[in-house]
Amino acid sequence: MSCLDGQKHSSSSSLDELISNVNPSYFFMANRQFTFLVKGIYEIFREGNNQLKIKSNQASSKTIVINKNKVVEFNKWLNY
């Protein structure tokens, strides 16, 4: 796990287990690799085929992709 302050932590729990223990108003499970905090979003880009790409606040070169099947759920989560 990477935190907003740059700290990294490891866990033996699965991503599903971790997401079940946090407040869903603040965290969104984007895909099988990434769950992120609403405060961690720096920029959102529209991508072809109704996908979204999320750039985080961290100094990370990784881009989080929200596939077209989760875009509606993501938009509802942002507007909670």
N, C-alpha and C positions, 0 to 999 in steps of 0.2 A: 504494500500500500504506500502511496505517496501522499503526503500531507501538503496543505497550502503553504506551510512554512518551509517546505523542502525536505523535511524529515521523511525517512523511509522506514517502514515496519513490515515484518513478515507475520504470517498467521498460518496455522495449520487448518483453519476453517475454510470451507468452500465459499465461493462468492455468494451462493444462495443462502448459506447460513449467516454470513455477515450482513447481507441486506435484510434478512428477517429480524435482525437485532437493532436496526437503526430506524429513525423516524422517516417514513416515506415522503413526508412533506419537504424534507431537506435533501434526500439522496435519491438518485435515479439510476436504475440498472440499464445502461445503454446497450450492452451486449454481453457475451460470456466472459469478456476480459475486463470491462470497465464499468464501475459504478462511480458516480461523481456527485459532489455537493453543489447545490445551486450557486453558492458563492465562488465556486471554482471555475465557473464559465467566464471566459474572457470575450469570446466572439463566436457567433453562429453563422455558418455559411450554408446556403442552399447548394445542393449538388444535383446532378442529373438524376432522373428516375425518382424524384421526390425524396431523396436522401438528404440528411443534414450532416455537416461536419462541425464538430465542436473543438475550439481551441481553448485550452485551459489557461488559468492564470499562472501556472507554473512554468518555469523555464524548461519546457519539455518540447521535443520535436515531434512527439506523437500526436496524432489527430484522432479523435474519437468519432466514429461514424455511427449515426443513427439510421438504421435501414428504414425503408419506406413502410414496413409493417409496424414500426414503433413510433413513427412521427406523430400520429394523432395522440397517442398516449403521452409522448414527451411534451407536446404543446399544452395538453390539459394539465400536466404536472407543473409546467412553468407558470400557468395562470391560476394555481391553487389559490 
